[in-house]
Amino acid sequence: MGADASEYRPIATTSAFVLAVVGGVVTALSVPGTWRVLAEGYSAGFRDTYTVVPQGSLRLYYWCAAILDPAVVILLIGGAILLFWRRESGRILLTAGCALVIALGVFGAAVKPDLFGLGPAGAIDKVLYLVPLVFPVATIVLTWSRRTSASPVMH
């Protein structure tokens, strides 16, 4: 009556799969917004008082995001599917996708203005920009955990 051992997936594998798919979907949903910021700028200040077109390093960040985000979507969702199918390449794809997310997140935290659009970001804003990076780090940790690799196929 119990599940066959080949059907069993450790909770770490399932958690990494869910985090990767959610990350891929969220990244896919952000792509049109990134292109819109490059084309039209972004709202600065409260109640959309004025629009700012990103310049310098901030513009470079948005271009990097516009180019790399589709790759991140493919890496995360493809890696999640392969991980679920117990393929070693899934771990590598997930790690690469999460590494891109982390690199873009750190770059963005370094160049983005403060959260209220009033000037350069301070230390608290920089930390707040980095908080979402907990998810790709957790995905990498779960992907490479011993429990995930305990599957008889992943060796």
N, C-alpha and C positions, 0 to 999 in steps of 0.2 A: 504494500500500500504506500510505502514511502517513495519519495522521488528518487529516480535513478541518479547515481553520483555524477554522471555526465551532464545532467540537467541542472545541477546545483550551481548557483552563482553566489559567491560570497557577497556580503553586504557592501564591502569596499568596491567591488566591481560595479554593482548596481548604483551605488552613490556616485562613483566617477562617471558612469554612463549618464545619469540624470543631470549632474552638474555640467557635463560637456554639451549635452543636447540643449539645455536651457541657455548656456553661454552662447552656443551657435545661433539659436533663435534670436536672442537679444542683440547679438552683433549684427545679424541679418536685418533686424528692424532698425538699427541705427544707421545703416548705409545711406538711405535716402536723406536723412538729416545732415549727414556729413557733406554730401554733395550740395545740399541746399545752403549750408553755411559757406561753402566755397563760392557758390554762385551769387548769393544775396547778402551774406553776412549773418550775424546773429544779434538777437535783442540784448541790449545792455541797459542796465538800470531796471527799476520797477515798472511794471505795467507797459512794457515795450515802448519806453519813452524815446529811444533812438536805436538805430541799427549800426553795428560796427562790422566792417569787413576785416577779417583777420589779416595781419601783416607780419612779415618777418618770420621768426621761429614758430609763431602760432599758426601761420599759414602753412608752413612746412609740416607741422604736426597734422593738420587737417588733410593735406595731400597724402601723407604717409598712411593715415587712417583710411582714406578713400581707396587707396590702392591695396592695402594689406587686409582690410576687414573682410572682403570676399574670400581671400585665402584662409583667413581665420575660420570663417564659417565652414568651408570645405574641410579643413583640418580637424575641427572639433566634432562636427557631425560624422564625418567619415571615420575618424578615430574612435568615436563612441560606438559606432556600428561594428567596427572591426574588433574592438575590445569586447563587446557583447558576444561576438562570435568566437571569442577566445583566440584572436590572432595577435601575435606579438607586435606586428606592425601597427596595430591600434594604439598601443602604448606610446610608440614613437611619434605617431601623428598627433596624439593628444598632447604630448610634451611639447612638440614644436608649436602647435596652436596656442597653448597656454603661455609659452615663452614669448610669442609675438604679442599676446594680450598684455603681458607684464611689461615688456619693453615699451609698447605704445602707452601704457598707463603711466609709467615713470616719466617718459618724455612729455606726456600731456600735463602731468603734475608740475613739471619744471617750467612749462611755458604758458600755462593757462592763467588768465587773470583771476582775481578773487571771485568768490561765489556771488557777490553782490554787484559786480561790475563797476566798482569804484576805484580800482587801481591795481597795482601788482599784488599778486597773492601773497599772503603772509604765511607763517609757519603752520597755523591751524588749518588754513585752506589746503596747503600742500598735503597735510596728513589726511584730510577728508577726501582729497582726490585719490589717495592711495588705498583707502579702506576697501573699495570694491576688489582690489587685487587679492584679497583673501580667497576668493572663489577659484581663480586659476591656480593659485598655490595649493589649495586643498585638493583640486582635481589632480595635480601632478603627484601629490603625496599619496592619494588614494590609488591612482593608476599604478604606481610603483610599489605599493605596499606588499608585504609578504602574503597577505590574505588574497590579493588579486592574483598574484602569481602562483597561488596554490592550486589553481586549476590544472588538471592532468594534461591539458593540451598546451598550456603556456609554459614552455621551457626552452 
